[in-house]
Amino acid sequence: MAETAEEKVEERERVLDTPMDKEFDWAKKDDTTPVRDALWDYYMEADGRDTMKTEAKMHPYLDMSNDEVAANAEKLLKN
């Protein structure tokens, strides 16, 4: 049976909506920040708190696979 549009979105955004400590073994044990919010915070700081620039950088994540999101998050957020 074919997936519905909602199911495709849910699967595609799984990593974005997962808490950092559940998605990455290198995240702090009590970091329940969703990956989406951690990326947003990273870009906001890097862009001098410019919401428009941050939004433009976050938009491509909506079209990325879970593996791409995880790889980008690890590259940017892992200390």
C-alpha positions as CSV (number, residue, x, y, z in Angstrom):
1,M,0.0,0.0,0.0
2,A,1.3,3.5,-0.9
3,E,2.2,5.9,1.9
4,T,0.1,8.9,2.4
5,A,1.6,12.4,2.2
6,E,1.4,12.7,6.0
7,E,3.2,9.4,6.5
8,K,6.0,10.5,4.1
9,V,6.3,13.8,6.1
10,E,6.4,12.0,9.4
11,E,9.1,9.6,8.2
12,R,11.1,12.4,6.6
13,E,11.0,14.6,9.7
14,R,11.7,11.8,12.2
15,V,15.2,13.0,13.0
16,L,14.2,16.6,13.1
17,D,11.6,15.9,15.8
18,T,13.7,13.5,17.9
19,P,15.4,14.8,21.1
20,M,19.1,15.2,20.8
21,D,19.9,12.7,23.5
22,K,17.8,10.0,21.8
23,E,19.2,10.6,18.3
24,F,22.9,11.0,19.1
25,D,25.1,9.1,21.5
26,W,27.4,12.1,21.8
27,A,24.7,14.4,23.0
28,K,24.4,15.3,26.6
29,K,22.4,12.6,28.4
30,D,19.6,15.0,29.5
31,D,19.4,17.1,26.3
32,T,15.8,16.8,25.3
33,T,16.0,19.6,22.7
34,P,14.6,18.4,19.4
35,V,17.2,18.2,16.7
36,R,15.2,20.8,14.7
37,D,15.5,23.3,17.6
38,A,19.2,22.6,18.2
39,L,19.9,23.3,14.5
40,W,17.8,26.5,14.6
41,D,19.7,27.7,17.7
42,Y,23.0,27.0,16.0
43,Y,22.1,28.9,12.9
44,M,20.6,31.8,14.9
45,E,23.9,32.3,16.7
46,A,25.9,31.9,13.5
47,D,23.7,34.4,11.6
48,G,23.8,37.1,14.3
49,R,20.2,36.4,15.4
50,D,18.8,37.1,11.9
51,T,15.6,35.1,11.7
52,M,15.3,35.4,7.9
53,K,18.8,34.1,7.3
54,T,18.2,31.2,9.7
55,E,14.9,30.3,8.2
56,A,16.5,30.2,4.8
57,K,19.2,27.8,6.1
58,M,16.7,25.6,7.8
59,H,14.3,25.3,4.9
60,P,16.5,22.6,3.0
61,Y,16.2,20.3,6.0
62,L,12.6,19.7,5.1
63,D,13.6,18.0,1.9
64,M,16.6,16.0,3.4
65,S,16.5,12.4,4.2
66,N,16.8,11.4,7.9
67,D,20.4,10.3,7.2
68,E,21.2,13.7,5.6
69,V,19.7,15.6,8.6
70,A,21.6,13.4,11.1
71,A,24.9,13.9,9.2
72,N,24.5,17.6,9.0
73,A,23.5,17.9,12.6
74,E,26.5,15.9,13.7
75,K,28.8,18.0,11.6
76,L,27.5,21.2,13.0
77,L,26.6,20.4,16.6
78,K,29.0,17.7,17.8
79,N,31.6,19.3,20.0
